[in-house]
Amino acid sequence: MTITRIGVGKRMSQAVVHNGTVYTAGVVAENTKGKSVLEQTREVLAEIDRILIEAGSDKTRLLKANIWLTDMSTFAQMNEAWDSWVVEGHTPARATVESKLAAPGYDVEIMVEAAA
């Protein structure tokens, strides 16, 4: 079976495509780091769009999403961005949890799986 890696780095790839499925790494907001969860989520989702397109997929083919927030009190902000982004009728299975993230200022991280 072929494995395609996208955005290969020393530590990880931005995405891996295998057996018809796209697996993204956790995506955080680089440009809006430290800003509101709404702004960070919008940036993260735009980056996920970019990655999925590069992998030959799109958000209508989402299978699963894992979302991490540093503070569950920001759940509504994240959902505001999510709800305007996700395609009705194509919503994935999803889990959202509160967790510390890799560095201060990152307040949301999203990882998705999609059909290629």
N, C-alpha and C positions, 0 to 999 in steps of 0.2 A: 504494500500500500504506500502511496505517496504521502509525504508530509511536507506541507508548505509553511514556511515561517515568514512572518511579516514584521518588519521593524526589528530585526535581530540585533540584540545588544550583547555585551559581555555577560550580563547576569540573566537576562530574560528577553523574550520576544514580545512585541506588542500583541501579536495574535499568532495562533497556530491553526492550520486547516488540515483536518484529517478525516477521512471516511465520510465526507459530506457535511462535516460540522466545523464551524468557526468557533474557536475558544479565544476570548480576549484576556489579556492580563487585566489587573485592576487599573482603572483609569482615574487619575486625579487631575485637578485643575491647575495647570502651571501659570496661566496668565492672570487668573482671578484668585490665586492663593491668598488667604487672609480676608477675602471679601465674603459677602453673604453666601449662605448655602444655596439660595436661589441662583445667584450668579455662577457659583462654582458648578452646580448641577447642569446649568445650560451649557457651560463650556465642556464639561465631561461628555454630555450627550452628543454634542457636535463632533467631538473627537471620536466617539464610538461610531457615529455615522460615517466618518472618514475611513476608519479602520474597516468597517463592514464592507464598504464599497470597494476598497482595495482588495478585500478577500473574496469579492464576487458575490456579496450578499447585501442585505439591507434590513432596516428595522421591521419590515413586514414579515421577516423570517425568524424573528427572535423566538428562542425556545425557553430560555431561563435568564434571570437577572439576579445577581447578588449585590446588595447595596449596604454600605457601611457608613454610618453617621457618627461623628464624635459626640453628638448630643441629640437625643431623640426629641427634644423640644423643637428641633428644626425640621421634623418630619413633614410638616405642612408645606414648608418652603420647597423641600426636595420634591414633594408630590406635585406642587404647582408646575414646576419645570417638567417633571416626568409626564404628567397628564396632558400637557400641551405638545409633547414630543411623540409619545407612543401612538401607534395607529389603532383606532378603535377596531375591534374584531381580530386584532393580531397581537393582543397582550400576552406576554410570556408568563410562565410561572415565576414568582418573585419572592424574595425574602429580604427584609431590611432589619439590620441589627445595629446596636450601639457598640462602638469599639474605639480604642485609641488607633490613630493612623500613624504612618511612617514618620511624619515630621509636623511640627506646629504649623498651623495655617491651612493644612489640608483638613477639611471638615466633611467631605463626602468622597467616597470611592465607589465606583461601579464596575462590575465585571459581568460580561454577558456571554451566552452561547447562542449561536444562530445556525440555521441550516444554510449551507453554502449554495 
